[in-house]
Amino acid sequence: MLGTATMTRLLTGYRNLPAVSRAALADVVTRIAWLVDHFPEIAELNINPLVCSEDELVAVDAKIRLTADFTMRDPMSRLLSDPGR
């Protein structure tokens, strides 16, 4: 996702702006994935906009929709399905 042509152009300094830290952006994506993985009641998560500067990323607005209709999974099942993790 971050390596597509459009994203590369935006992240490497679009319209004379400094390049965005890919490490910081990857960290945000990883943290969001962790959040969704550990809280199955999250039905939707929207961050818009995520303002990215050279060394800082700021979520200006975020919305999370929860659902009461979720199934608790065994937290170890994912680790069993991906032992290289």
C-alpha positions, 0 to 999 in steps of 0.5 A: 500500500505504501509502495504504490506509485501514487503514495511514493510520489506523495510521501517523497516530497509533494509540491515542494513539501519535505518527505514524510518519514516512512518509518513513522507512517509504518508505525502508525499503520502497525499501531492501528492494525494492533488496535483493530486486532486486539479489540474485535468490537471495532467495526470501523475506524476512520482517521481523516485527515492524518497530517504528515510532516517530515517527522510528525504525524497527527490524526486531526480527526478520528472516528471509531464505530463499535459493535455489540455484535462481535465474537470473542476469538481465542487470542492465541489462534492468530499466533497458531495460524502464523507461527513465524510471527 
